[in-house]
Each structure stands twice: as structure tokens, then as C-alpha cells.
Amino acid sequence: MNPTDIGTWQQDTAAYLAELRAEFPTFGIIADPGRPIWMAVKGDEIFIRASDGIVLRERLREITSR
């Protein structure tokens, strides 16, 4: 997935969300690539906001030590 190609990015949003949700099942993950906003939340403890799914995955890996 190439984040610089906006059309492709938007088409692959559902697939990329599915990958993130499978990799981090204890997080709620949503995206609005048109804005662009990607978010992950875990209870009242963790809230992560990113500009794209790749950055969100990197941040999730950092905090979960994956």
C-alpha cells in the first residue's frame, strides 16, 4: 500500500483496518482516510491518533512491544 496514492489508500482502507484489528485485537480501531484520521483506543487508558494506518501501526507496535 502506497500512502501517497490517495485513491489506492482509500480503496484499501477496509483491508488495512482488518489487518490492524487482527494484529491488535484488544484495541478499537477506526479510520477516516478522507480527513485523514486513524485512531486506536483501549479502554480509558490509551488513545492514539495518527495521520495514516502505517503510522498508527508503528505507534501500536511501540506501546505493545511487538
C-alpha positions in Angstrom: 0.0 0.0 0.0 1.4 3.4 -1.0 0.2 6.2 1.3 1.0 8.8 -1.3 -1.6 7.4 -3.7 -4.8 8.7 -2.2 -7.2 6.7 -4.4 -5.5 3.5 -3.6 -5.2 4.4 0.1 -9.0 5.0 0.3 -9.8 1.8 -1.6 -7.6 -0.3 0.8 -8.8 1.3 4.0 -11.1 -1.6 4.9 -8.4 -4.2 4.2 -5.8 -2.3 6.2 -8.3 -1.8 9.1 -9.0 -5.5 9.1 -5.2 -6.2 9.3 -4.8 -3.8 12.1 -7.8 -5.2 14.0 -6.4 -8.7 13.6 -3.0 -7.7 14.8 -4.2 -5.7 17.7 -7.5 -7.3 18.8 -7.7 -5.6 22.2 -7.9 -2.1 20.6 -10.8 -0.4 18.9 -9.5 1.0 15.6 -11.3 3.4 13.3 -10.3 5.4 10.3 -11.4 8.3 8.1 -8.8 8.4 5.3 -10.5 11.4 3.7 -9.6 13.7 6.6 -7.0 11.8 7.3 -7.5 10.4 10.8 -6.7 7.0 12.1 -7.4 6.2 15.7 -7.0 3.4 18.2 -8.4 3.2 21.7 -8.1 0.7 24.6 -10.4 1.4 27.5 -9.8 4.7 29.3 -6.0 4.2 29.3 -4.8 4.5 25.7 -5.9 6.8 22.8 -3.7 7.1 19.7 -4.3 9.4 16.7 -2.3 9.1 13.5 -2.4 10.6 10.0 -2.4 7.2 8.3 -2.6 3.5 9.0 1.1 2.9 8.7 1.9 5.5 11.4 -0.9 4.0 13.6 0.6 0.5 13.3 4.1 1.9 14.2 2.7 3.6 17.3 0.7 0.5 18.3 3.8 -1.7 18.0 5.8 0.7 20.1 3.4 0.6 23.0 2.7 -3.1 22.8 6.4 -4.0 22.2 5.8 -6.0 19.0 
